[in-house]
Amino acid sequence: MLYPIAISAGDDKHAWGVEVPDVPGCFSAGENLEQAIIMAREAIESHFEILAETGTSIPLANDVNMHSANPRYANCIWALVEIG
């Protein structure tokens, strides 16, 4: 399944931040765009392992267009991460 990730650009003093809108509480960061995407995949997989251990349902991914229309993510870069 492809999960949309919202990426906030970093700079010389800040890492690139990542939020996974369909997975509440799942965040990550990386030193550059590529690393941010890689770290997001690891964060999602780790989050899903915890959900599975606790018997909690894995959330389904929504369409990136739904999230990109949300003003909260207005300045974000979007990517899709395949999980599964």
Secondary structure, DSSP 8 states (H G I E B T S, - for coil): -EEEEEEE---SSS-EEEE-TTSTT-EEEESSHHHHHHHHHHHHHHHHHHHHHTT--------HHHHHTSGGGTT-EEEEEE--
